[in-house]
């Protein structure tokens, strides 16, 4: 790593960074990787790290080392998921017409992508469906995440993280690791909100069947299964059939 990187020490960990100005994402990725195999664009892994990037670099739109795809949601370069969007079964009215809606599953409470969540937001963009595929993620100047294509010029920072220690390998289920306090003698796992336990080993969604994801119900501490279409039910144990599909089946029997 070159000497022009700046060292920053935070309570939760340490890092080297280098500001490289406004770049397309591909240019930024190339410049960062040329500085070393472990150098990357910012990946806010937990709330304190998100606030660090927001405070120090939040005056401009900032590239993150995240990608977005409609079928996979937002995930980091090291394959950690931060949010998913799922096609799920929904009753549209009392006549048992059925349809598909889009559910957003946010694994970290400090992410605010409400503008993109829900069926209405999806349907508004349906005519331009390509914008929901293979996009690159950035942090805007108020700290929210959004996505666009990589050819846009945004602020870019190369980062080299110094991970706390080898004990972080105990953290499970896409969790992260940080120091407990300024003494830096002990580390702790930072769990996504659908897991708990010292090592994030307890999966609160273990009852969800048929590939169901889960999230917390609004304003409660209870988890709910979010089922991928065509499954439904409390634990995604049932399989639905669109009204039109049922009618077609009846016509051919």
Secondary structure, DSSP 8 states (H G I E B T S, - for coil): --TT-EEEEETTEEEEEEEEEEE-HHHHHHHHHHT-TT-EEB---SHHHHHHHHHHHTTS-EEEEEEEETTTEEEETTS-EEEEEEEEEEE-STT--EEEEEEEEESSTT---GGG-HHHHHHHTGGGGGGGSSEEEEE-TTS-EEEE-TTS-EEEEEEEEE---GGGGG--SS-EEEESSTT-S-EEEE--TTEESTTS-EETTTT--TT-EEEE-TTSS-EEEE--TTEESTTS-EE---HHHHHHHHHT-
